[in-house]
Amino acid sequence: MTGDPNNRPIDMNELSEIMDHDDELAKECFNDFLQTSSELLAKIKAAIDAKDADGLDQIAHRFKGTLKYLAATSAAEKAYELELMGKRNELNKADETYSALFEECSSVKAFMKKYCEQGMDFRA
């Protein structure tokens, strides 16, 4: 799975189902993500830099759950890859995967900002 069929980083059909078609709830969740995601990404990077496999496993797992709840499938897949690297204590490709996650999250955040600022809804 790679997200929305319209090449959006968030699958709006899936998000609509998750949010029970509540645009305001989606906007609240997006705003929360916009406020907290940089800190979570920094914690993931810190765990990688410290070669802390357990820490990486835990924070990547948490971040994956958040991304899945927001229907950001492609980003969630990257977080899951990092989670598995932590579980297996195999961090040799963690920097590369982190970079891909960071890029995915940049796209997700840009989409969320546009969604919130332009008053889009699930049908957009």
N, C-alpha and C positions, 0 to 999 in steps of 0.2 A: 504494500500500500504506500502511496506517495502523496497523500493529502487530497485536496479538492480536485475534482475533474476539470475545473476551470483554471488550473495552475495557480491557485491561491494556496498560501502556506497553511491555511486553516480550512478544513472541510466544513463548509457552512451548513450543509444538510445534516451532517452528524452533530455539529454543535447545536443546531436547532432542536434536535431530538434530546440531547443531553440537557439543554436549558429549558426544555418543555416550551419552546417557542417564545421565550421571554427575552426580548431584546434588551430590556433594562438590566436584567441579571447578567447577560452576556457582557454588556458594557462595564458593569461593576467588576466582573471577573477579569476582563481585559485590563482595566485600570489597575487592579491589584497586581496582575502579572507585570505590567509596565513598571510598577514601583518596586517589585521584589526580584525580578529576573536577573538584573545585573549582579546583585549580591549572591544569588545562587550560582550563577556562572563563575563568579570570582572564587567561591568556595570549591567548586569543581576544579578550577585551575590550580588552586592552592594545594588540593589533595594530590593532583597529578605531579606538581612540582616537588612536593614533599615525599613522593613515592609512597603515599598513604593509601594502600589498596582498600582497606576497610572503610576509610573515610570516603573514598571515591564511590565505592559500592553504595554506601548509605545516601550520600547527597545526590548521586545520579539517579538512584531509585526514587527519591522524593521528587526530583525535577521531572523525571519521566511521567510520574503520576499526574503532576500538574499539567504537563503538555498533553497527555492523553485526554484529560478532562476538558481541555480547551480545543480538542480535535485538531491539534497540530501534529499530525501523524508522522511526518518526515522528521521533525525535530525530536519527537518522542523516540523514534527508532535510533537516532544518534545517542540520545541519553541512555537508552537501553544497552547499546553497544558499550558505552563507558561503564555502566553498571556491571555488565558481564566481565569486563576487563578487571574491575575491582574484585569481583567474586573469585576470579581465577588467578588473581595476582599477576596478571600479564599486562603490564603497562607500556610495553615497547611501542605501541601505536596510539597511545592515549592522546598525545599532543595533536597528532593528525586528526583524530576523531573529534577532539575538543574544538579544533578549528572549524570543522564541518558543522558541529553543533552551534558554535557561535554564529556562523553565517546563517544557518537556518533560523536561529532565534532573532537575528537582525531582520530577516524577512517577516517573521511572525510579528515582531514589534512594530514594524512599519505598517503592516496591514492593520493591526489593532488600532494604532493611532489614527489612521485614515478612517476606519470604521467608526471610532468614537467621535472624531471631529466632524465628519460629514453626515452624521446621523443615518448611516446605512442601516438596513435591516436584513433579516435572514434571506429575503428574496432578492437582494441586490447581487 
